[in-house]
Amino acid sequence: MILYVDASALVKRYVSEAGSTAVISVTSDAEAVATVLISRAEVAAALARSVRLGVLDENGGRRAQRKFTREWPDLVRLPISEALLVRAESAAWQYGLRGYDAVQLAAAAIWQDSVGAEVTLATFDRELWQAASKAGLQVWPERLAP
């Protein structure tokens, strides 16, 4: 499987929550795992928020951030380009997506076009999950919890 992970899926590698074990498994088994550069900031923000909300203590949050930073070079990191942003602009309108979700969808679609093979988008964001399916990408997980 060629896998694209958005921040909602990626953060589950670093915060133990519903879906974490499955994300670790699917990312470990994938041929290649990619994400767009903006995911670095999104994951850091999610980890910091986990600390603020008490899901992680400060030490746990910092450990998670360090692990994420160490693993970042292992990902295929897709650049932000004008072409990607044009495609994200279109996706925002077509699928009613928020800004970063539109960027995630556009990046996954562009990567699929460039590799010439099916890409599966891993996300736990319901709107992005639905939009990706409509846009011709495979989605993971097969179902999202209500």
VEXDREN-2710 file (C-alpha; in Angstrom, 1 decimal):
% VEXDREN-2710
k/r/px/py/pz
1/MET/0.0/0.0/0.0
2/ILE/1.2/3.5/-0.8
3/LEU/-0.1/5.6/2.1
4/TYR/-0.7/9.3/2.5
5/VAL/-1.2/10.3/6.1
6/ASP/-2.8/13.6/7.2
7/ALA/-2.1/15.1/10.6
8/SER/-5.1/13.5/12.3
9/ALA/-3.7/10.0/11.4
10/LEU/0.0/10.9/12.0
11/VAL/-0.5/12.2/15.5
12/LYS/-1.9/8.9/16.5
13/ARG/1.6/7.5/16.2
14/TYR/2.6/9.7/19.1
15/VAL/-0.4/10.0/21.3
16/SER/-2.0/6.8/22.6
17/GLU/-5.7/7.0/21.7
18/ALA/-8.3/5.1/19.7
19/GLY/-6.8/4.1/16.4
20/SER/-3.2/4.4/17.5
21/THR/-2.3/0.7/17.2
22/ALA/-3.9/0.5/13.8
23/VAL/-2.1/3.6/12.6
24/ILE/1.3/2.3/13.8
25/SER/0.5/-1.0/12.0
26/VAL/-0.6/0.5/8.7
27/THR/2.3/3.0/8.5
28/SER/4.8/0.2/9.3
29/ASP/3.4/-2.1/6.6
30/ALA/3.1/0.5/3.9
31/GLU/5.5/0.6/0.9
32/ALA/5.8/4.3/1.3
33/VAL/4.3/6.9/3.6
34/ALA/3.9/10.5/2.6
35/THR/2.5/13.7/4.0
36/VAL/2.6/17.4/3.1
37/LEU/5.1/19.7/4.8
38/ILE/2.3/21.6/6.7
39/SER/1.7/18.4/8.7
40/ARG/4.8/19.1/10.7
41/ALA/3.2/22.2/12.1
42/GLU/-0.2/20.5/12.5
43/VAL/1.2/17.6/14.4
44/ALA/3.2/19.9/16.7
45/ALA/0.0/21.9/17.4
46/ALA/-1.9/18.8/18.1
47/LEU/0.7/17.6/20.5
48/ALA/0.9/20.9/22.3
49/ARG/-2.9/20.9/22.5
50/SER/-2.8/17.5/24.1
51/VAL/-0.6/18.9/26.8
52/ARG/-2.9/21.9/27.3
53/LEU/-5.9/19.6/27.6
54/GLY/-4.1/17.2/30.0
55/VAL/-4.2/14.3/27.6
56/LEU/-0.4/14.2/27.9
57/ASP/1.7/15.7/30.7
58/GLU/4.5/18.2/29.7
59/ASN/7.1/15.4/29.7
60/GLY/5.0/13.1/27.6
61/GLY/4.2/15.8/25.1
62/ARG/7.9/16.7/24.7
63/ARG/8.8/13.0/24.3
64/ALA/6.1/12.7/21.6
65/GLN/7.4/15.8/19.8
66/ARG/11.0/14.5/19.9
67/LYS/9.9/11.1/18.5
68/PHE/7.9/12.8/15.8
69/THR/10.9/15.0/14.9
70/ARG/13.2/12.0/14.7
71/GLU/10.8/10.1/12.4
72/TRP/10.0/13.1/10.2
73/PRO/12.9/12.4/7.8
74/ASP/11.5/8.9/7.2
75/LEU/8.3/10.3/5.6
76/VAL/8.0/11.3/1.9
77/ARG/7.5/15.1/2.5
78/LEU/5.5/16.7/-0.2
79/PRO/6.2/20.4/-0.8
80/ILE/3.8/23.2/-0.8
81/SER/3.6/24.7/-4.3
82/GLU/1.4/27.1/-6.2
83/ALA/0.0/24.1/-8.1
84/LEU/-0.9/22.4/-4.9
85/LEU/-2.6/25.5/-3.5
86/VAL/-4.6/26.0/-6.7
87/ARG/-5.8/22.4/-6.3
88/ALA/-6.5/22.9/-2.6
89/GLU/-8.5/26.1/-3.5
90/SER/-10.6/24.0/-5.8
91/ALA/-11.0/21.2/-3.3
92/ALA/-12.1/23.7/-0.6
93/TRP/-15.0/24.8/-2.8
94/GLN/-15.9/21.5/-4.3
95/TYR/-15.9/19.5/-1.1
96/GLY/-16.5/22.2/1.5
97/LEU/-13.2/21.6/3.2
98/ARG/-11.3/23.7/5.7
99/GLY/-8.0/25.1/4.5
100/TYR/-5.5/22.6/5.8
101/ASP/-7.9/19.7/4.9
102/ALA/-8.0/21.0/1.4
103/VAL/-4.2/21.1/1.3
104/GLN/-4.0/17.6/2.6
105/LEU/-6.4/16.3/-0.1
106/ALA/-4.7/18.2/-2.8
107/ALA/-1.3/16.8/-1.7
108/ALA/-2.5/13.3/-1.7
109/ALA/-4.1/13.6/-5.1
110/ILE/-1.0/15.2/-6.6
111/TRP/1.1/12.4/-5.1
112/GLN/-1.2/9.8/-6.6
113/ASP/-0.9/11.5/-10.0
114/SER/2.9/11.7/-9.7
115/VAL/3.5/8.0/-8.6
116/GLY/1.0/6.7/-11.1
117/ALA/-0.4/4.2/-8.6
118/GLU/-3.3/4.1/-6.2
119/VAL/-2.7/6.1/-3.0
120/THR/-4.6/5.5/0.2
121/LEU/-5.3/8.6/2.3
122/ALA/-5.3/7.8/6.0
123/THR/-7.3/10.3/8.0
124/PHE/-9.6/10.4/11.1
125/ASP/-11.2/13.7/9.9
126/ARG/-14.7/12.9/8.7
127/GLU/-15.0/15.7/6.1
128/LEU/-11.6/14.9/4.6
129/TRP/-12.3/11.2/4.7
130/GLN/-15.6/11.7/2.7
131/ALA/-14.0/14.2/0.3
132/ALA/-11.0/11.9/-0.4
133/SER/-13.4/9.1/-1.3
134/LYS/-15.3/11.4/-3.7
135/ALA/-12.0/12.6/-5.2
136/GLY/-11.0/9.1/-6.3
137/LEU/-8.6/8.2/-3.5
138/GLN/-8.8/5.1/-1.4
139/VAL/-9.4/6.0/2.3
140/TRP/-8.3/4.4/5.5
141/PRO/-9.7/3.4/7.9
142/GLU/-12.5/1.7/6.0
143/ARG/-15.0/3.2/8.5
144/LEU/-14.9/6.1/10.9
145/ALA/-16.4/5.8/14.4
146/PRO/-19.6/7.9/14.7
END
